Amino acid sequence: MAISVHQSPLRILASKAAIPELVSKLRAEIHFPYQVLSDDQISPGAEFDVALISRDITSLSTKQKALPSTQAFYDLLLAAKDLRWVQIHSAGADRPIYLELMKQGITISGSSGVNAPIVAQNAIAGVLMLARHFPKMLEAKRQRRWDSLINYPLPADLSGQTAVIVGRGPIGNDIARVLTGFGVHCIQIRFNEQVGESQLIDVESRHISELKSILGLANWLILACPLSSVTNQLIDADAIDLLPSSSHIINIARGEIICEPALISALKNKKIAGAYLDVFASEPLDVDSPLWDLENVIITPHSAGHSAGNELRVLDLFVQNLGRLHRGDVLKNAIKAPI
């Protein structure tokens, strides 16, 4: 999606925290007039052409609850009549603010691929911890109890198991690459009709319409797809019932993709063996959620994409897209507004 901004110099809104590194990159790479505005020095109604939402802006805010500092930045965006483009730090654009901006005709570009290696590493860590019974051993450590795995049914070897990975984007591809190295047979679920050229060697590709027919094969169901009308509540009670009792679910995508009550029931009743969950239907996860107390569940607080290196990679992408904007080229990772 190419957009046109005729204002000169180009007015850029960024957070006070992001500006030092951003300005350094702009000076080195951008050779057209621009002006950088700090969010702490302007009020709603101030005009600018483009904006960067770095991770420090969203901070601990969630889709359901924006902290005052986050909302203050959102208010700047919503009141700017000249705003044409916003670069966000996440791959997905399902926060209400992004949907509202897209309704107003403002282009949103995501950071797909920027965080992919880090998110994939978290997914792999979840697989390995569950496969090797780390929750059991960590609980024994907490109790200062020497409790060897020899006292239990031994963990099954990963080699020869099957992982069904929902998503063929950068995250899903990275997960598949690593798991195939462990000898895991990977089946990636795609949403387009064609297999496409990006199919990985030794990785099977199946269409989303086939998902329920292959869930019975899954030792690992790994969710690495965007939230959409197709994926919302994709893993419902019927889908979970199709999984083997020895299977595990890994969710580093969006909490709404799983029917959380059905998942809790399956975990409580040992219909599935366990789960690693980084995302939840409502965040922060309620202190009374049964998920906290389940011994076969690993929980992280929507942190799979957090990495010091990611912030610099997002800035790199933003500056690259500024150049594309100036040349009238299509922006990288421009997100289509939902229908």
Beta strands, then each sheet from edge to edge (+ up, - down):
strand 1: 10-14
strand 2: 34-38
strand 3: 50-53
strand 4: 85-88
strand 5: 107-109
strand 6: 162-166
strand 7: 185-190
strand 8: 203-207
strand 9: 220-223
strand 10: 248-251
strand 11: 274-277
strand 12: 297-299
strand 13: 334-335
sheet 1: 2+ 1+ 3+ 4+ 5+ 13-
sheet 2: 8+ 7+ 6+ 9+ 10+ 11+ 12+
end
